[in-house]
Amino acid sequence: MSRSLERAGIAALVTAALFAAPPAVAAPAAHAAAGRPAGDDVYRTWFTSHSRCVAAGQGGIDRGHWEHYTCSEGDWFWHLWTNR
């Protein structure tokens, strides 16, 4: 029982720290503009982190599948949009 109380306390502290932390500000990248995709972009898939979304978008460019991509932030996930 003390383990579950300890875990609950740790989870509460981590949650409080995440909500209290100031948002990270990143420099805008030319290939992955934050915000809304262009009107003609195609939705590809979602990712649990921004870095995975960027890696997938850049991988598509490297393989010649599309020329540009956008990683837009949703409520819980990052969404990959491409021009093809």
N, C-alpha and C positions, 0 to 999 in steps of 0.2 A: 504494500500500500504506500509506503514512503517513496518508492521509486516512481509511482504514478503521480504523486504530489510533486516530486522533484521535477519530473518532465513537464507537468502543467505549469509550474513556476517558470521554468526555462522558456517554455513556449510563450508565456505571457510577457516575459522580458524582451524576447526577440521581437515579438509583434509590436510592443511599445517602442522599441528602438527603431524599427522600420518606419513606423508612422511619424516619429519625431525627427527623423533624418531629413535634411534638406534635399530636394531633388538634384540629381546629378545633371550638369549642363555640359553637353558635348558640342563640339564644333560641328556645324552642318557639313555633311559630305556631299559632293557633287553627284554621286551615283545613287544615293539613298536619301532623298529628301524626306524630312519628317513631315507628317501630316497626310494630306489626301493625295491619292494617286491621280494621274491624268485621266481625263474622261474616257479615253480609248484604251486604257490599260486593262489587262486580264488578271483576274484573281487566280493565284496559284495554290497557296496553302497557308497554314499558320505554324508558328514556332513558339516555344516557351521562352526564348530569350532573343534579344536583339542580335547578339553575335551569331547565332545560328541562322537567323533570317538573312543577315548580310553575307554570311559564308555561302548560303544557297543561291542568293542573287548573283554574287560574283562568280560562283561556279557556273551558272547558266551563261553568263557573259563569256567566260573563258572557253566554254564548249560551243559557243556560237548560237545558242538557243534564242537569245534576245539581246538587244542593244543597251537597254537600261532597265532598272528595277527600282521599286520603292518598298521600304519596310515601314508600314504604318502601325502605330500602337493602338491596340484595342483595349477593352476592359481587362482582359486576362492574358491575351496573347499578342504576338507580333504577326502581322499579315503581309505576305509577299505578293506584290503586284508587279507585272512585267508588261512590256509593250507587245509581246506576242504570246 
